[in-house]
């Protein structure tokens, strides 16, 4: 359906948070397809808002060679986008789990947080720059010492310099809980292989790759 844009705010360099009115129920972690009136195929984005919020939000970054995001970033409130009903199987639960994200891959986990599923969770968030720790104040409040930040491009107080792999390599990992991975393909493949090498069953690893 075609939906009017309520907000399309740049929250860090070339990263935007787009909001429309929520029209459908969804499960935290699910995705929607978004398109414009340009004849190009729609793209898939994780929902970045709670399943009881009035707005449905999408977190996206501008891809320099992308067909959609440069156009999407130019839209203002009052403009419109085409959006599908929610779908997908990357779905959060109330069970203990480890959430692992890079960059805007934090979006489905923020939806889970907003939907009341942050209890018994550990979050590992890896970024290149300090201004990419999206929603960090809310994460700190909700998770406290179970919120771990990794910054590969800068040395920042309160963060670990490097990648999320550092945390996983240096600890004993419980094999009886789920590990949710969301981000670029390279990270997801490397972390998946690391988890398997450390004895995590393949069935306990849930992956959502961002292209």
Backbone torsions as a table, in degrees:
resi	resn	phi	psi	omega
1	UNK	NA	157.8	179.8
2	UNK	-93.6	124.7	-173.9
3	UNK	-123.7	138.1	176.5
4	UNK	-71.9	143.5	179.0
5	UNK	-81.8	128.8	176.5
6	UNK	-89.4	-41.8	178.7
7	UNK	-148.8	152.1	174.3
8	UNK	-149.6	75.0	-168.6
9	UNK	-95.3	135.9	173.2
10	UNK	-82.8	110.5	-173.6
11	UNK	-97.2	-15.6	167.4
12	UNK	-156.6	179.3	-173.8
13	UNK	-56.2	113.1	176.4
14	UNK	65.4	18.7	176.7
15	UNK	-120.3	129.4	-171.7
16	UNK	-124.5	151.7	172.8
17	UNK	-118.6	110.9	-177.2
18	UNK	-101.6	137.6	-178.3
19	UNK	-129.2	136.2	170.8
20	UNK	-130.5	170.2	175.5
21	UNK	-70.4	131.7	178.2
22	UNK	-72.0	126.8	-178.8
23	UNK	-112.1	-13.2	-175.2
24	UNK	-135.0	152.3	168.7
25	UNK	-72.3	153.6	176.3
26	UNK	-154.2	165.2	176.3
27	UNK	-98.6	136.3	-177.8
28	UNK	-56.2	126.9	-177.0
29	UNK	109.2	-13.1	-177.7
30	UNK	-75.5	172.1	-175.1
31	UNK	-122.3	167.1	169.0
32	UNK	-133.1	157.8	172.3
33	UNK	-96.5	137.6	-179.2
34	UNK	-125.3	136.8	177.5
35	UNK	-145.4	170.3	179.0
36	UNK	-123.8	176.1	179.3
37	UNK	-81.8	54.7	-177.8
38	UNK	-126.7	5.6	177.0
39	UNK	80.0	-4.5	-179.6
40	UNK	-83.0	151.4	178.9
41	UNK	-61.5	147.1	177.8
42	UNK	-69.5	161.8	177.0
43	UNK	-115.7	156.0	-176.8
44	UNK	-98.4	133.3	179.0
45	UNK	-135.4	142.6	175.2
46	UNK	-71.9	142.8	173.9
47	UNK	-72.4	136.1	-176.0
48	UNK	-121.4	49.9	178.5
49	UNK	-157.4	164.3	-177.2
50	UNK	-75.4	156.6	-177.6
51	UNK	-77.3	0.3	172.6
52	UNK	-115.0	-0.9	178.6
53	UNK	-69.5	148.1	178.2
54	UNK	-71.0	-32.3	178.7
55	UNK	-95.4	149.9	168.3
56	UNK	-107.2	122.7	-174.9
57	UNK	-114.7	149.9	178.1
58	UNK	-129.2	130.1	175.7
59	UNK	-101.6	124.4	-178.8
60	UNK	-145.6	155.1	174.7
61	UNK	-118.1	150.7	-178.5
62	UNK	-72.4	123.3	172.5
63	UNK	-91.9	122.0	-176.1
64	UNK	-57.0	-35.7	179.2
65	UNK	-103.3	13.7	-176.4
66	UNK	-77.6	152.6	178.6
67	UNK	-85.8	-27.4	-172.9
68	UNK	-106.0	-50.8	-168.1
69	UNK	-61.7	-36.9	176.6
70	UNK	-61.1	-36.5	177.6
71	UNK	-73.2	-39.5	-179.1
72	UNK	-61.5	-39.4	-176.8
73	UNK	-66.8	-20.4	-178.9
74	UNK	-85.6	-9.6	-176.4
75	UNK	-75.6	146.0	-179.0
76	UNK	-116.1	163.1	172.9
77	UNK	-53.4	135.2	-173.7
78	UNK	103.0	-24.3	171.0
79	UNK	-73.3	-173.9	-176.0
80	UNK	-146.8	158.7	173.8
81	UNK	-134.1	156.2	170.7
82	UNK	-90.4	134.5	-177.3
83	UNK	-140.3	135.8	178.9
84	UNK	-83.0	173.1	168.4
85	UNK	-69.7	153.4	179.7
86	UNK	-65.5	151.7	176.9
87	UNK	-162.2	-177.3	178.4
88	UNK	108.6	161.8	-173.7
89	UNK	-113.6	5.5	177.5
90	UNK	-84.9	83.6	-166.7
91	UNK	-120.6	128.9	179.4
92	UNK	-78.2	156.4	176.6
93	UNK	-133.9	177.6	178.3
94	UNK	-86.0	-1.3	-179.1
95	UNK	-72.6	154.1	175.5
96	UNK	-56.8	139.9	-177.9
97	UNK	-160.7	163.9	172.2
98	UNK	-111.7	124.5	177.8
99	UNK	-102.0	129.3	-177.1
100	UNK	-128.6	120.9	-175.2
101	UNK	-136.4	151.3	167.3
102	UNK	-126.3	140.3	176.2
103	UNK	54.9	-132.2	-179.3
104	UNK	-73.8	-1.5	172.6
105	UNK	-64.7	-3.9	175.1
106	UNK	-71.8	-16.2	-171.4
107	UNK	-54.9	-52.7	-177.3
108	UNK	-65.4	-28.8	178.9
109	UNK	-73.1	-32.5	174.9
110	UNK	-66.4	-36.5	174.3
111	UNK	-61.8	-41.0	178.0
112	UNK	-65.6	-41.6	176.4
113	UNK	-59.8	-49.3	-178.3
114	UNK	-64.8	-20.7	-178.6
115	UNK	-96.4	7.7	174.4
116	UNK	85.4	24.0	-175.8
117	UNK	-109.5	19.0	-174.8
118	UNK	-84.3	-7.8	178.6
119	UNK	-64.6	140.6	178.6
120	UNK	60.6	34.1	179.9
121	UNK	-118.6	149.6	168.7
122	UNK	-116.8	131.7	179.6
123	UNK	-114.9	126.8	171.3
124	UNK	-112.9	119.4	-177.9
125	UNK	-123.3	117.6	179.5
126	UNK	-108.9	133.8	179.7
127	UNK	-141.1	171.7	174.7
128	UNK	-91.7	-36.7	-175.7
129	UNK	-123.9	151.7	-175.9
130	UNK	-62.9	-29.6	-178.2
131	UNK	-77.5	4.9	179.2
132	UNK	-100.3	6.1	174.7
133	UNK	-82.8	76.5	-174.0
134	UNK	-66.8	135.6	177.0
135	UNK	63.9	29.1	-172.6
136	UNK	-62.2	-35.6	-179.8
137	UNK	-63.9	-41.0	178.9
138	UNK	-68.6	-37.3	176.8
139	UNK	-64.5	-43.1	-179.5
140	UNK	-61.7	-42.2	179.2
141	UNK	-64.8	-42.2	-174.6
142	UNK	-77.2	-38.9	-170.3
143	UNK	-111.8	-20.9	178.9
144	UNK	55.0	-119.3	-175.5
145	UNK	-74.3	-6.1	175.8
146	UNK	-91.1	8.6	175.3
147	UNK	-105.6	114.3	-175.0
148	UNK	-119.4	126.9	-176.9
149	UNK	-111.7	138.4	-179.8
150	UNK	-130.5	126.4	-178.0
151	UNK	-124.7	116.2	-175.2
152	UNK	-87.0	-22.8	-173.5
153	UNK	-101.3	-12.1	-178.0
154	UNK	-142.1	154.7	170.8
155	UNK	-95.7	116.9	-172.2
156	UNK	-129.4	133.8	177.2
157	UNK	-58.2	138.5	176.9
158	UNK	81.4	5.9	177.9
159	UNK	-127.7	163.1	173.1
160	UNK	-94.6	130.1	178.4
161	UNK	-79.5	113.9	-178.3
162	UNK	138.9	-154.6	-174.0
163	UNK	-111.8	166.8	-178.3
164	UNK	-61.9	-22.7	179.3
165	UNK	-55.8	-31.7	-177.2
166	UNK	-57.3	-44.8	-179.9
167	UNK	-62.2	-44.8	-174.5
168	UNK	-71.6	-35.5	-178.1
169	UNK	-70.2	-29.6	-170.5
170	UNK	-96.1	2.7	-174.6
171	UNK	-129.7	153.5	168.1
172	UNK	-75.1	130.6	-174.7
173	UNK	-109.7	124.9	177.6
174	UNK	-64.2	132.3	-176.1
175	UNK	-89.0	-3.8	-174.0
176	UNK	-100.7	16.3	178.0
177	UNK	-129.7	164.4	-179.1
178	UNK	-83.1	148.8	175.3
179	UNK	-121.8	114.3	-178.6
180	UNK	-100.1	125.5	-178.5
181	UNK	-117.2	130.3	176.8
182	UNK	-143.1	124.0	179.5
183	UNK	160.9	-158.3	-178.1
184	UNK	-68.4	156.2	-173.4
185	UNK	-58.5	-41.3	-177.7
186	UNK	-58.8	-46.9	179.1
187	UNK	-62.2	-47.0	-176.0
188	UNK	-61.0	-42.0	-179.6
189	UNK	-68.4	-45.4	-178.7
190	UNK	-63.7	-44.5	-178.3
191	UNK	-70.6	-38.8	176.4
192	UNK	-57.8	-46.7	-179.2
193	UNK	-65.1	-37.5	177.5
194	UNK	-64.4	-43.3	179.0
195	UNK	-62.4	-43.7	179.3
196	UNK	-63.0	-41.3	179.0
197	UNK	-63.2	-26.3	-179.8
198	UNK	-94.5	11.2	171.7
199	UNK	94.8	10.0	177.8
200	UNK	-79.8	125.6	179.2
201	UNK	-59.9	141.8	-179.4
202	UNK	-55.2	-37.1	-178.6
203	UNK	-68.3	-12.8	178.7
204	UNK	-96.0	6.4	179.7
205	UNK	-110.4	118.7	-177.2
206	UNK	-114.6	125.3	-170.0
207	UNK	-123.8	137.3	171.9
208	UNK	-129.1	109.9	-175.7
209	UNK	-93.0	134.5	174.5
210	UNK	-99.2	129.2	178.7
211	UNK	-102.9	NA	NA
